[in-house]
């Protein structure tokens, strides 16, 4: 992959990179479509990264079907699929990890210790291998996006991060590989997450600026669904992820994590005066 990437740079090709863990869905395809529009060459990685899974998480059960994913990608004119085995990424005696301070301790970082160290490390390895001109990420993983933007800036990668809006199912549920774990009943009821975020957006448009009141609107709506168990509801600055008390001209992220049975889902919306 590194050899191919070097040749592409010599040929002055614009390289777009979409990192995934496979189990591809419409959310991934939206990233790939954007990459195809913007770039000469599109590279998609498929790697289920063990370093970002906790001891009690679903690494072994995470869906893997490289053949199906590869067949899907051929329809979207992807030029290269990079699907390394774990030892190719984490060689024998691997002991160097990347930690982004200040953005990784709250929200998902508080609920999943070590998760973002694994994300930052594998993204650094992939960026260093491929050296893409553009890398494409979905807004659903908003905290991850903030981390990768900071990492890219701080470590001097010459890669522009392109963020694509959340792709949703017809019910409003954000597309996620983990949706495949949901029972039909859980999948139907999980749409309460989007309904709750939408209620907060409506309240914001109607003039509510108090963060705690907006959070309570979200919480009450989610709790109206008996099988939903809230992990967190947070309103934070969209760039720093610092908690906010009132919404001003800055972009504010309304982020939630909710469990339906054993399945943990995340979602978010952005609020600011421009809306």
Number of C-alpha atoms within 10 A of each C-alpha: 15 12 9 12 17 14 12 18 15 9 9 10 15 15 23 29 29 22 22 17 18 22 19 22 14 14 22 24 16 18 24 25 14 17 24 20 11 14 15 14 19 26 23 26 17 23 19 21 18 17 18 20 19 14 10 7 11 13 15 10 8 15 17 16 11 17 9 12 16 18 10 15 18 12 8 13 13 19 13 17 20 15 18 13 12 12 9 9 15 17 9 8 6 9 7 8 14 16 17 16 11 11 21 23 17 16 19 22 16 12 13 18 17 18 20 25 18 20 21 23 21 22 16 19 15 19 18 12 15 21 22 26 18 19 23 22 25 19 21 23 16 24 24 21 19 17 23 22 17 17 20 18 13 10 9 9 16 13 18 15 17 17 17 16 13 21 21 16 13 9 14 16 23 22 21 22 17 14 17 14 16 17 13 11 10 17 16 13 19 25 19 22 27 22 17 23 25 17 15 25 22 13 15 19 14 9 10 15 18 15 21 15 15 24 20 15 18 26 20 11 17 26 16 11 15 9 16 19 16 17 15 16 20 25 26 22 19 20 18 14 22 15 15 17 13 15 19 13 9 13 16 26 23 24 24 26 19 22 16 20 12 9 15 17 20 19 21 24 20 18 23 17 14 7 8
